[in-house]
Amino acid sequence: MSLETVVEDIRDEARARADDIREDAEAEAEEIVSEAEADAEETLEDAKRAAERTVAQEREQQLSSAKLEAKQMRLEARRDVLEEVREQVEEAIVSLDGDEREELTRALLDAAAAEFDDGDDISVYGRADDDALLEDILADYDGFSHAGEYDCLGGVVVESEESRLRVNNTFDSVLEDVWEDNLREISTRLFDEQ
């Protein structure tokens, strides 16, 4: 065997070894690329799912926010309607006149008078426009005197120094009690809630 043959065998062996190393490297590179592509695909899918969750959460938050805003607007509109109805009721009360106003005022005065002891000096206050009406009514009550004006829709505020008692029997106080006691029913009727 000549030196050239040995050199050629070594070269062949080195080439074969280099081919094996290259094949192994290419296979390893393909595996790395394949794993990297799989990881990239998984990362992309994770990012898509995260983005979809974020979009769904934001959509849900916006929907909830819109629902809350709509509910608040409905409640505000209902509150406005209830205020308007209350104002109309107050206007109707203020416009009561004649026998009906006298009858209601007497009933409120009688209810208040029952709270005081006989012989007390009773002061009665009322709406400025009802001064003449109160003077006429009080002529029928011993110990009762018209003491002045009270800012109200009508009715009476009655007090006594001796009893240290004050009774507010104004149309306003009656309306407030009736309104509070029946607000749910009023709302149901106005807004057709079942």
N, CA, C and O of each residue as an XYZ file, in Angstrom:
776
protein
N       0.829     -1.135      0.000
C       0.000      0.000      0.000
C       0.896      1.228      0.000
O       1.827      1.382      0.792
N       0.564      2.045     -0.899
C       1.413      3.201     -1.053
C       0.870      4.340     -0.190
O      -0.251      4.311      0.316
N       1.690      5.285     -0.065
C       1.340      6.446      0.751
C       0.152      7.160      0.136
O      -0.716      7.673      0.843
N       0.123      7.186     -1.160
C      -0.995      7.838     -1.828
C      -2.296      7.105     -1.561
O      -3.346      7.728     -1.399
N      -2.230      5.815     -1.516
C      -3.413      5.023     -1.248
C      -3.871      5.292      0.176
O      -5.068      5.425      0.431
N      -2.934      5.371      1.094
C      -3.270      5.643      2.492
C      -3.878      7.044      2.597
O      -4.875      7.241      3.291
N      -3.289      7.991      1.924
C      -3.783      9.365      1.967
C      -5.187      9.392      1.367
O      -6.092     10.042      1.890
N      -5.347      8.664      0.245
C      -6.655      8.637     -0.405
C      -7.687      7.975      0.497
O      -8.828      8.432      0.566
N      -7.303      6.900      1.193
C      -8.215      6.232      2.122
C      -8.603      7.183      3.268
O      -9.757      7.227      3.696
N      -7.619      7.931      3.744
C      -7.877      8.880      4.843
C      -8.816      9.963      4.343
O      -9.736     10.381      5.045
N      -8.568     10.410      3.118
C      -9.442     11.453      2.555
C     -10.859     10.906      2.378
O     -11.845     11.568      2.702
N     -10.931      9.693      1.861
C     -12.262      9.090      1.686
C     -12.968      8.948      3.038
O     -14.155      9.235      3.197
N     -12.174      8.495      3.988
C     -12.737      8.336      5.336
C     -13.144      9.692      5.900
O     -14.190      9.802      6.538
N     -12.336     10.728      5.675
C     -12.642     12.080      6.162
C     -13.870     12.617      5.452
O     -14.713     13.269      6.069
N     -13.976     12.341      4.130
C     -15.142     12.789      3.389
C     -16.403     12.083      3.911
O     -17.444     12.705      4.122
N     -16.275     10.785      4.107
C     -17.416     10.019      4.618
C     -17.809     10.539      5.997
O     -18.987     10.710      6.313
N     -16.782     10.782      6.801
C     -17.055     11.307      8.151
C     -17.695     12.682      8.046
O     -18.647     12.974      8.770
N     -17.185     13.539      7.148
C     -17.725     14.885      6.949
C     -19.160     14.788      6.446
O     -20.024     15.564      6.853
N     -19.411     13.814      5.545
C     -20.783     13.626      5.053
C     -21.709     13.197      6.205
O     -22.836     13.679      6.323
N     -21.214     12.292      7.041
C     -22.002     11.856      8.206
C     -22.288     13.037      9.143
O     -23.405     13.224      9.625
N     -21.226     13.828      9.380
C     -21.383     14.989     10.277
C     -22.374     15.982      9.664
O     -23.227     16.531     10.362
N     -22.248     16.212      8.313
C     -23.137     17.133      7.618
C     -24.579     16.612      7.686
O     -25.507     17.372      7.966
N     -24.757     15.316      7.428
C     -26.094     14.727      7.488
C     -26.682     14.842      8.892
O     -27.850     15.189      9.069
N     -25.838     14.539      9.892
C     -26.285     14.674     11.281
C     -26.645     16.134     11.591
O     -27.655     16.403     12.241
N     -25.822     17.063     11.125
C     -26.060     18.491     11.369
C     -27.327     18.952     10.659
O     -28.119     19.716     11.212
N     -27.512     18.470      9.401
C     -28.712     18.840      8.668
C     -29.957     18.278      9.365
O     -30.977     18.958      9.482
N     -29.855     17.024      9.825
C     -30.983     16.406     10.535
C     -31.268     17.174     11.822
O     -32.424     17.426     12.161
N     -30.206     17.541     12.533
C     -30.364     18.292     13.783
C     -30.931     19.678     13.489
O     -31.780     20.182     14.225
N     -30.452     20.291     12.400
C     -30.954     21.613     12.016
C     -32.424     21.530     11.642
O     -33.214     22.399     12.012
N     -32.799     20.468     10.895
C     -34.199     20.284     10.540
C     -35.052     20.094     11.794
O     -36.156     20.629     11.896
N     -34.521     19.322     12.748
C     -35.250     19.092     14.009
C     -35.403     20.398     14.784
O     -36.471     20.680     15.329
N     -34.328     21.196     14.830
C     -34.367     22.480     15.539
C     -35.365     23.415     14.859
O     -36.164     24.078     15.520
N     -35.304     23.459     13.508
C     -36.235     24.311     12.765
C     -37.659     23.835     12.984
O     -38.565     24.645     13.182
N     -37.859     22.519     12.948
C     -39.199     21.962     13.147
C     -39.720     22.300     14.549
O     -40.874     22.697     14.712
N     -38.849     22.136     15.564
C     -39.243     22.477     16.940
C     -39.527     23.980     17.056
O     -40.486     24.399     17.705
N     -38.670     24.777     16.413
C     -38.857     26.230     16.461
C     -40.167     26.616     15.779
O     -40.894     27.479     16.270
N     -40.469     25.973     14.645
C     -41.731     26.254     13.960
C     -42.912     25.823     14.820
O     -43.923     26.522     14.886
N     -42.785     24.659     15.488
C     -43.859     24.188     16.372
C     -44.028     25.157     17.546
O     -45.149     25.510     17.915
N     -42.897     25.583     18.128
C     -42.961     26.552     19.235
C     -43.573     27.867     18.764
O     -44.387     28.469     19.464
N     -43.174     28.308     17.570
C     -43.710     29.551     17.022
C     -45.210     29.419     16.786
O     -45.976     30.341     17.070
N     -45.623     28.266     16.264
C     -47.051     28.025     16.029
C     -47.811     28.028     17.359
O     -48.892     28.608     17.466
N     -47.233     27.375     18.366
C     -47.874     27.338     19.691
C     -47.934     28.741     20.293
O     -48.950     29.136     20.865
N     -46.846     29.485     20.160
C     -46.812     30.863     20.663
C     -47.846     31.709     19.943
O     -48.534     32.520     20.563
N     -47.955     31.520     18.625
C     -48.940     32.256     17.845
C     -50.357     31.903     18.304
O     -51.190     32.794     18.468
N     -50.636     30.614     18.514
C     -51.952     30.176     18.993
C     -52.241     30.742     20.380
O     -53.352     31.194     20.657
N     -51.220     30.711     21.257
C     -51.389     31.295     22.598
C     -51.705     32.782     22.500
O     -52.578     33.281     23.209
N     -50.998     33.489     21.623
C     -51.222     34.924     21.448
C     -52.622     35.181     20.898
O     -53.300     36.120     21.314
N     -53.054     34.317     19.938
C     -54.410     34.469     19.398
C     -55.454     34.268     20.491
O     -56.397     35.050     20.612
N     -55.275     33.204     21.293
C     -56.229     32.938     22.384
C     -56.235     34.089     23.392
O     -57.293     34.512     23.859
N     -55.044     34.588     23.720
C     -54.955     35.713     24.661
C     -55.641     36.944     24.083
O     -56.359     37.650     24.791
N     -55.419     37.201     22.798
C     -56.050     38.350     22.148
C     -57.565     38.179     22.120
O     -58.307     39.129     22.370
N     -58.027     36.954     21.812
C     -59.471     36.698     21.803
C     -60.074     36.881     23.191
O     -61.166     37.432     23.331
N     -59.354     36.415     24.224
C     -59.837     36.615     25.608
C     -59.899     38.103     25.943
O     -60.868     38.584     26.530
N     -58.844     38.819     25.557
C     -58.807     40.261     25.831
C     -59.949     40.967     25.112
O     -60.625     41.816     25.694
N     -60.164     40.617     23.851
C     -61.257     41.226     23.084
C     -62.599     40.885     23.738
O     -63.461     41.752     23.884
N     -62.772     39.611     24.133
C     -64.032     39.197     24.771
C     -64.238     39.942     26.084
O     -65.349     40.379     26.383
N     -63.169     40.090     26.873
C     -63.283     40.813     28.146
C     -63.628     42.278     27.904
O     -64.494     42.841     28.573
N     -62.944     42.886     26.943
C     -63.230     44.295     26.648
C     -64.652     44.461     26.129
O     -65.345     45.410     26.495
N     -65.083     43.538     25.277
C     -66.448     43.578     24.756
C     -67.439     43.448     25.914
O     -68.425     44.182     25.986
N     -67.166     42.511     26.813
C     -68.050     42.298     27.973
C     -68.065     43.544     28.866
O     -69.119     43.954     29.351
N     -66.897     44.136     29.075
C     -66.824     45.347     29.894
C     -67.592     46.490     29.233
O     -68.324     47.218     29.903
N     -67.427     46.644     27.936
C     -68.140     47.710     27.232
C     -69.637     47.459     27.246
O     -70.428     48.388     27.409
N     -70.024     46.199     27.076
C     -71.438     45.846     27.122
C     -72.011     46.119     28.502
O     -73.096     46.687     28.627
N     -71.280     45.713     29.546
C     -71.735     45.971     30.913
C     -71.827     47.469     31.178
O     -72.773     47.947     31.802
N     -70.825     48.199     30.691
C     -70.824     49.646     30.875
C     -72.004     50.285     30.150
O     -72.655     51.184     30.682
N     -72.275     49.814     28.932
C     -73.404     50.351     28.167
C     -74.730     50.008     28.843
O     -75.636     50.840     28.895
N     -74.845     48.784     29.361
C     -76.072     48.380     30.066
C     -76.278     49.240     31.312
O     -77.388     49.693     31.590
N     -75.191     49.458     32.058
C     -75.283     50.283     33.269
C     -75.682     51.712     32.911
O     -76.525     52.309     33.579
N     -75.075     52.260     31.855
C     -75.402     53.618     31.423
C     -76.864     53.712     30.992
O     -77.560     54.673     31.317
N     -77.318     52.691     30.251
C     -78.720     52.683     29.809
C     -79.657     52.586     31.013
O     -80.697     53.244     31.051
N     -79.288     51.775     31.979
C     -80.113     51.637     33.191
C     -80.165     52.967     33.944
O     -81.223     53.385     34.413
N     -79.015     53.620     34.053
C     -78.976     54.913     34.738
C     -79.818     55.947     33.995
O     -80.505     56.758     34.616
N     -79.762     55.916     32.668
C     -80.558     56.858     31.885
C     -82.055     56.582     32.074
O     -82.857     57.508     32.191
N     -82.419     55.279     32.103
C     -83.828     54.920     32.338
C     -84.281     55.392     33.713
O     -85.363     55.959     33.863
N     -83.432     55.148     34.722
C     -83.785     55.565     36.083
C     -83.916     57.086     36.176
O     -84.812     57.608     36.839
N     -83.007     57.780     35.502
C     -83.062     59.249     35.509
C     -84.334     59.743     34.822
O     -84.981     60.680     35.290
N     -84.682     59.100     33.706
C     -85.912     59.479     32.995
C     -87.130     59.201     33.874
O     -88.057     60.009     33.931
N     -87.125     58.061     34.554
C     -88.242     57.740     35.456
C     -88.322     58.742     36.600
O     -89.406     59.184     36.980
N     -87.152     59.094     37.146
C     -87.121     60.071     38.235
C     -87.687     61.409     37.751
O     -88.436     62.074     38.468
N     -87.318     61.794     36.522
C     -87.840     63.043     35.955
C     -89.358     62.982     35.799
O     -90.060     63.942     36.116
N     -89.856     61.853     35.312
C     -91.311     61.698     35.139
C     -91.999     61.749     36.496
O     -93.026     62.411     36.648
N     -91.436     61.052     37.487
C     -92.039     61.068     38.831
C     -92.036     62.485     39.417
O     -93.004     62.899     40.056
N     -90.955     63.217     39.200
C     -90.906     64.606     39.675
C     -91.973     65.453     38.982
O     -92.631     66.283     39.609
N     -92.127     65.231     37.693
C     -93.134     65.981     36.941
C     -94.540     65.658     37.450
O     -95.368     66.553     37.611
N     -94.802     64.374     37.701
C     -96.111     63.970     38.233
C     -96.331     64.608     39.602
O     -97.418     65.103     39.899
N     -95.289     64.591     40.430
C     -95.414     65.182     41.766
C     -95.709     66.681     41.647
O     -96.554     67.203     42.374
N     -95.028     67.368     40.746
C     -95.281     68.797     40.547
C     -96.722     69.035     40.102
O     -97.363     69.990     40.540
N     -97.230     68.157     39.226
C     -98.614     68.295     38.773
C     -99.593     68.080     39.930
O    -100.611     68.764     40.031
N     -99.270     67.125     40.793
C    -100.120     66.880     41.965
C    -100.104     68.110     42.876
O    -101.145     68.546     43.366
N     -98.905     68.663     43.095
C     -98.800     69.861     43.940
C     -99.591     71.024     43.346
O    -100.265     71.759     44.067
N     -99.503     71.186     42.016
C    -100.277     72.253     41.358
C    -101.775     72.021     41.531
O    -102.533     72.966     41.749
N    -102.198     70.770     41.433
C    -103.617     70.461     41.621
C    -104.051     70.769     43.049
O    -105.158     71.259     43.274
N    -103.181     70.482     44.009
C    -103.503     70.764     45.414
C    -103.598     72.268     45.637
O    -104.526     72.751     46.287
N    -102.637     73.001     45.096
C    -102.644     74.459     45.262
C    -103.914     75.053     44.648
O    -104.461     76.022     45.173
N    -104.377     74.480     43.552
C    -105.539     75.052     42.869
C    -106.875     74.645     43.494
O    -107.926     75.104     43.048
N    -106.850     73.792     44.520
C    -108.101     73.461     45.206
C    -108.697     74.746     45.779
O    -107.970     75.588     46.305
N    -109.998     74.894     45.678
C    -110.609     76.101     46.245
C    -112.017     75.797     46.732
O    -112.528     74.684     46.606
N    -112.601     76.807     47.277
C    -113.989     76.714     47.705
C    -114.221     75.694     48.804
O    -113.411     75.538     49.717
N    -115.359     74.997     48.693
C    -115.776     74.053     49.730
C    -114.772     72.920     49.909
O    -114.526     72.469     51.028
N    -114.202     72.470     48.816
C    -113.258     71.349     48.910
C    -112.030     71.734     49.730
O    -111.583     70.956     50.573
N    -111.479     72.928     49.492
C    -110.309     73.394     50.252
C    -110.690     73.591     51.716
O    -109.934     73.220     52.615
N    -111.861     74.174     51.952
C    -112.300     74.387     53.336
C    -112.484     73.053     54.056
O    -112.048     72.899     55.197
N    -113.114     72.107     53.408
C    -113.366     70.798     54.023
C    -112.049     70.100     54.399
O    -111.914     69.562     55.498
N    -111.091     70.116     53.478
C    -109.795     69.481     53.751
C    -109.037     70.212     54.861
O    -108.419     69.581     55.719
N    -109.089     71.545     54.837
C    -108.392     72.326     55.859
C    -109.011     72.073     57.238
O    -108.287     71.928     58.223
N    -110.336     72.019     57.314
C    -111.017     71.720     58.583
C    -110.630     70.326     59.093
O    -110.384     70.141     60.285
N    -110.579     69.350     58.181
C    -110.223     67.985     58.591
C    -108.808     67.950     59.166
O    -108.561     67.278     60.167
N    -107.896     68.658     58.546
C    -106.514     68.696     59.039
C    -106.425     69.443     60.364
O    -105.665     69.048     61.248
N    -107.194     70.520     60.509
C    -107.218     71.273     61.763
C    -107.821     70.431     62.881
O    -107.303     70.433     63.998
N    -108.916     69.706     62.599
C    -109.534     68.836     63.607
C    -108.555     67.764     64.077
O    -108.455     67.492     65.273
N    -107.841     67.164     63.146
C    -106.870     66.122     63.501
C    -105.756     66.694     64.365
O    -105.299     66.041     65.304
N    -105.317     67.910     64.052
C    -104.261     68.544     64.847
C    -104.784     68.948     66.221
O    -104.095     68.786     67.227
N    -106.013     69.477     66.255
C    -106.599     69.956     67.523
C    -106.711     68.838     68.538
O    -106.614     69.086     69.740
N    -106.914     67.613     68.083
C    -107.053     66.477     68.990
C    -105.777     66.225     69.784
O    -105.814     65.533     70.801
N    -104.673     66.764     69.348
C    -103.385     66.551     70.020
C    -103.164     67.507     71.205
O    -102.231     67.318     71.985
N    -104.014     68.523     71.338
C    -103.784     69.556     72.342
C    -104.776     69.428     73.495
O    -105.867     68.879     73.339
N    -104.376     69.945     74.653
C    -105.237     69.947     75.845
C    -106.253     71.079     75.747
O    -105.988     72.122     75.148
N    -107.418     70.855     76.344
C    -108.421     71.917     76.408
C    -107.856     73.082     77.203
O    -107.145     72.887     78.189
N    -108.170     74.267     76.778
C    -107.732     75.467     77.498
C    -106.405     76.004     77.012
O    -106.008     77.104     77.398
N    -105.703     75.248     76.167
C    -104.442     75.758     75.620
C    -104.747     76.876     74.639
O    -105.768     76.859     73.952
N    -103.843     77.851     74.584
C    -103.919     78.865     73.535
C    -103.200     78.283     72.330
O    -102.007     77.985     72.378
N    -103.948     78.129     71.255
C    -103.425     77.439     70.079
C    -103.180     78.443     68.962
O    -104.057     79.232     68.609
N    -101.960     78.397     68.408
C    -101.594     79.242     67.272
C    -101.655     78.393     66.005
O    -101.157     77.268     65.957
N    -102.283     78.971     64.984
C    -102.451     78.250     63.725
C    -101.787     79.046     62.606
O    -102.025     80.243     62.441
N    -100.957     78.356     61.853
C    -100.273     78.959     60.709
C    -100.763     78.270     59.436
O    -101.126     77.093     59.454
N    -100.769     79.011     58.344
C    -101.213     78.430     57.084
C    -100.642     79.162     55.890
O     -99.877     80.117     56.021
N    -101.025     78.701     54.759
C    -100.588     79.284     53.487
C    -101.097     80.726     53.398
O    -102.217     81.018     53.817
N    -100.277     81.621     52.853
C    -100.629     83.039     52.777
C    -101.950     83.246     52.049
O    -102.759     84.077     52.463
N    -102.178     82.510     50.979
C    -103.416     82.668     50.219
C    -104.642     82.150     50.963
O    -105.774     82.403     50.549
N    -104.420     81.424     52.064
C    -105.529     80.853     52.837
C    -105.862     81.679     54.091
O    -106.642     81.230     54.931
N    -105.286     82.871     54.224
C    -105.516     83.686     55.432
C    -107.005     83.881     55.716
O    -107.452     83.641     56.837
N    -107.771     84.309     54.729
C    -109.204     84.574     54.930
C    -109.932     83.283     55.292
O    -110.788     83.279     56.176
N    -109.593     82.186     54.610
C    -110.208     80.894     54.890
C    -109.922     80.473     56.326
O    -110.824     80.016     57.027
N    -108.681     80.620     56.769
C    -108.315     80.236     58.140
C    -109.043     81.112     59.165
O    -109.509     80.612     60.190
N    -109.140     82.391     58.895
C    -109.857     83.286     59.815
C    -111.306     82.809     59.971
O    -111.822     82.748     61.087
N    -111.961     82.471     58.854
C    -113.355     81.986     58.909
C    -113.459     80.687     59.693
O    -114.339     80.535     60.541
N    -112.569     79.760     59.413
C    -112.617     78.454     60.080
C    -112.339     78.604     61.565
O    -113.033     78.001     62.385
N    -111.329     79.404     61.930
C    -110.919     79.534     63.325
C    -111.978     80.221     64.192
O    -111.933     80.121     65.418
N    -112.913     80.905     63.572
C    -114.013     81.524     64.330
C    -114.838     80.444     65.036
O    -115.511     80.727     66.027
N    -114.788     79.216     64.534
C    -115.547     78.102     65.121
C    -114.768     77.371     66.216
O    -115.293     76.427     66.807
N    -113.536     77.781     66.500
C    -112.690     77.075     67.467
C    -112.301     78.024     68.605
O    -111.706     79.075     68.368
N    -112.644     77.642     69.848
C    -112.273     78.450     71.018
C    -110.796     78.257     71.327
O    -110.297     77.131     71.337
N    -110.110     79.347     71.576
C    -108.697     79.299     71.963
C    -107.746     79.183     70.784
O    -106.531     79.128     70.973
N    -108.276     79.145     69.581
C    -107.435     79.040     68.389
C    -107.336     80.411     67.728
O    -108.334     81.117     67.590
N    -106.110     80.782     67.318
C    -105.953     82.056     66.630
C    -104.989     81.900     65.454
O    -104.052     81.102     65.470
N    -105.273     82.706     64.438
C    -104.416     82.692     63.258
C    -103.147     83.448     63.606
O    -103.198     84.626     63.962
N    -101.988     82.764     63.502
C    -100.736     83.356     63.960
C     -99.842     83.816     62.818
O     -98.838     84.487     63.055
N    -100.188     83.468     61.591
C     -99.350     83.938     60.489
C     -99.238     82.930     59.368
O     -99.982     81.954     59.273
N     -98.264     83.222     58.527
C     -98.091     82.430     57.308
C     -97.087     81.299     57.523
O     -96.167     81.392     58.335
N     -97.302     80.238     56.768
C     -96.375     79.103     56.725
C     -96.237     78.720     55.256
O     -97.234     78.585     54.547
N     -95.022     78.548     54.812
C     -94.772     78.230     53.403
C     -95.162     76.782     53.125
O     -94.426     75.848     53.443
N     -96.334     76.621     52.527
C     -96.845     75.281     52.245
C     -97.894     75.350     51.136
O     -98.244     76.433     50.668
N     -98.387     74.194     50.726
C     -99.414     74.113     49.694
C    -100.800     74.398     50.252
O    -101.727     74.700     49.500
N    -100.940     74.305     51.537
C    -102.216     74.485     52.216
C    -102.223     73.662     53.482
O    -101.216     73.047     53.833
N    -103.356     73.645     54.175
C    -103.414     72.934     55.449
C    -102.968     73.832     56.580
O    -102.989     75.058     56.465
N    -102.562     73.204     57.684
C    -102.234     74.003     58.871
C    -101.018     73.451     59.607
O    -100.698     72.264     59.550
N    -100.359     74.375     60.301
C     -99.355     74.024     61.304
C     -99.899     74.606     62.595
O    -100.162     75.805     62.684
N    -100.065     73.749     63.596
C    -100.710     74.151     64.840
C     -99.732     73.935     65.980
O     -99.084     72.893     66.080
N     -99.637     74.971     66.863
C     -98.724     74.831     67.994
C     -99.283     75.514     69.230
O    -100.154     76.381     69.156
N     -98.751     75.092     70.367
C     -99.179     75.648     71.648
C     -97.956     75.811     72.529
O     -97.127     74.909     72.655
N     -97.864     77.000     73.143
C     -96.761     77.254     74.076
C     -96.912     76.378     75.316
O     -95.927     75.855     75.838
N     -98.155     76.221     75.786
C     -98.392     75.453     77.011
C     -98.008     73.982     76.825
O     -97.369     73.391     77.696
N     -98.379     73.420     75.745
C     -98.114     71.997     75.510
C     -96.729     71.752     74.918
O     -96.241     70.623     74.871
N     -96.109     72.844     74.469
C     -94.807     72.717     73.798
C     -94.881     71.683     72.674
O     -94.010     70.828     72.514
N     -95.948     71.804     71.918
C     -96.233     70.837     70.873
C     -96.487     71.573     69.564
O     -97.094     72.644     69.533
N     -96.009     70.973     68.498
C     -96.248     71.537     67.167
C     -96.678     70.387     66.254
O     -96.002     69.362     66.166
N     -97.807     70.576     65.581
C     -98.331     69.564     64.673
C     -98.352     70.136     63.261
O     -98.963     71.172     62.999
N     -97.675     69.441     62.367
C     -97.635     69.864     60.965
C     -98.654     69.032     60.202
O     -98.394     67.879     59.856
N     -99.812     69.620     59.942
C    -100.857     68.973     59.151
C    -101.078     69.778     57.878
O    -102.190     70.206     57.569
N     -99.991     69.967     57.157
C    -100.098     70.686     55.885
C    -100.396     69.682     54.775
O    -100.179     68.480     54.927
N    -100.894     70.198     53.665
C    -101.100     69.340     52.499
C     -99.756     68.715     52.090
O     -99.706     67.581     51.614
N     -98.671     69.476     52.285
C     -97.328     68.991     51.932
C     -96.976     67.730     52.715
O     -96.500     66.747     52.148
N     -97.220     67.772     54.038
C     -96.862     66.615     54.868
C     -97.729     65.406     54.533
O     -97.249     64.272     54.531
N     -99.015     65.653     54.248
C     -99.903     64.557     53.864
C     -99.455     63.987     52.522
O     -99.380     62.770     52.353
N     -99.157     64.872     51.565
C     -98.691     64.430     50.260
C     -97.410     63.619     50.398
O     -97.260     62.583     49.750
N     -96.500     64.072     51.224
C     -95.227     63.357     51.412
C     -95.474     61.942     51.932
O     -94.880     60.984     51.436
N     -96.344     61.811     52.924
C     -96.656     60.485     53.467
C     -97.303     59.596     52.417
O     -96.912     58.441     52.247
N     -98.289     60.132     51.715
C     -98.986     59.353     50.692
C     -98.020     58.986     49.565
O     -98.035     57.858     49.073
N     -97.195     59.927     49.167
C     -96.242     59.697     48.078
C     -95.281     58.570     48.445
O     -95.077     57.637     47.668
N     -94.694     58.667     49.635
C     -93.735     57.649     50.067
C     -94.393     56.281     50.207
O     -93.815     55.269     49.809
N     -95.590     56.247     50.768
C     -96.296     54.974     50.968
C     -96.708     54.332     49.649
O     -96.834     53.109     49.576
N     -96.918     55.129     48.610
C     -97.453     54.609     47.353
C     -96.512     54.764     46.166
O     -96.925     54.577     45.021
N     -95.265     55.098     46.422
C     -94.323     55.354     45.334
C     -94.162     54.137     44.430
O     -94.116     54.283     43.209
N     -94.076     52.955     45.000
C     -93.920     51.748     44.188
C     -95.132     51.557     43.274
O     -94.977     51.257     42.090
N     -96.327     51.729     43.819
C     -97.547     51.570     43.021
C     -97.625     52.647     41.934
O     -98.011     52.366     40.800
N     -97.258     53.873     42.288
C     -97.264     54.963     41.310
C     -96.307     54.641     40.169
O     -96.644     54.792     38.995
N     -95.123     54.198     40.531
C     -94.117     53.845     39.525
C     -94.604     52.696     38.650
O     -94.420     52.718     37.433
N     -95.222     51.700     39.264
C     -95.738     50.554     38.510
C     -96.797     51.004     37.511
O     -96.797     50.569     36.359
N     -97.685     51.861     37.946
C     -98.746     52.338     37.044
C     -98.187     53.202     35.916
O     -98.603     53.089     34.763
N     -97.249     54.056     36.266
C     -96.690     54.952     35.251
C     -95.873     54.205     34.203
O     -95.907     54.547     33.021
N     -95.150     53.196     34.635
C     -94.205     52.531     33.742
C     -94.631     51.119     33.372
O     -93.828     50.346     32.849
N     -95.903     50.771     33.642
C     -96.454     49.470     33.275
C     -95.568     48.301     33.668
O     -95.338     47.392     32.871
N     -95.071     48.326     34.899
C     -94.238     47.222     35.387
C     -95.143     46.161     35.993
O     -96.074     46.472     36.736
N     -94.868     44.945     35.679
C     -95.657     43.837     36.240
C     -94.763     42.961     37.068
O     -95.222     41.968     37.633
